[in-house]
């Protein structure tokens, strides 16, 4: 990932209504960073192409007042700085196809919806090569079934002010804070570090200055959800060598995603 900005965003879609909010977030963040946006759908190699079902970029931009009613596809890039690609991935396994694409195309952020625990398991089901598991270390913005989001679908207005960052001794909390700060560049969001316990780890920013950490008692998941009541985003550091999908497998992150009222960022560190 770039040390300064997001260079490429991908939005995997299964064409479900739940994915529309994630699509709005992906497009709005791509506009913020003026970077390419790849819309991805994995289908059976023998099935029909479903390009006609992809999310409608121009329609959403017109709703946001960024494009005129008679705009053509060629007008999107000059108006927004976003080059959009609709990618029809043919693979027997949705996870393999997605992971291979992310690894090969240097994606900096994945934005997608999850439909509760079954939805998470749908994305992480199946086997993926060890090489992809090691190398596809991609931050993933995940909108669970309870999440309201920080981008208004009707207007495109973005309200990302308060980001909760739960920290522990591992993954390395200073790296997590610095990686999150890079991802949030340009948003004006404040990072609120939280530790479930009595002995907080030392967290440092990019200048190696110490960052304040609040301590709370109780079960980590319950504590995170309670403290995130007023947050716009929860950033969950994950073991970077495992990749974004392993961050979801039976973990605290998965449990938070299933219940959070705001999006969750699975943030590989290490």
Protein Blocks (a to p, Z undefined) as FASTA:
>chain_A
ZZkbcfbdcdddehiaklmmmmmmmmmmmmmnopaddddddddfkbccfklmpccfklmm
mmnopacfkbcfklmmmmnopacdddddddfblklmmmmmmmmnopabdcdddebjklmm
mmmgccddfklmmmmcccdddddfklgbjadfknopacdfbccddddfbdcfklmmmmmm
mmmgonlpacddddedjbdcddddfkopacdddddedjfklmmmmmmmmpcbdcddddfk
nojmlmmnopaklmmmmmpcbdcddddeZZ
